[in-house]
């Protein structure tokens, strides 16, 4: 019996492309919207998107505050 898919939205290639490229969400924002780990979105980007499409994905860096 196959393992059930926990984050069904990530199996829809067009949904992922729409959110990341057209709507300009970062992988972190998409993960938060779906409720999955960021690493799951990163995996889907590598699996479903071409290199050209992946280069269009907006990356978001989180900077921690300086320690005083």
Residue pairs with C-beta under 8 A, 6 or more apart in sequence:
5 11
6 36
7 34
7 35
7 36
7 40
9 15
9 16
9 34
10 16
10 34
10 36
10 40
10 41
10 44
13 48
16 30
16 41
16 44
16 45
16 48
16 49
17 48
17 49
17 53
19 25
19 30
19 33
20 27
20 30
20 45
20 49
20 56
20 57
20 58
21 49
21 53
21 56
21 57
24 58
25 33
25 58
26 57
26 58
26 59
26 60
27 38
27 41
27 42
27 45
27 57
27 59
27 60
28 38
28 41
28 60
28 62
29 60
30 41
31 37
31 38
31 40
31 41
34 41
45 54
45 57
46 54
49 57
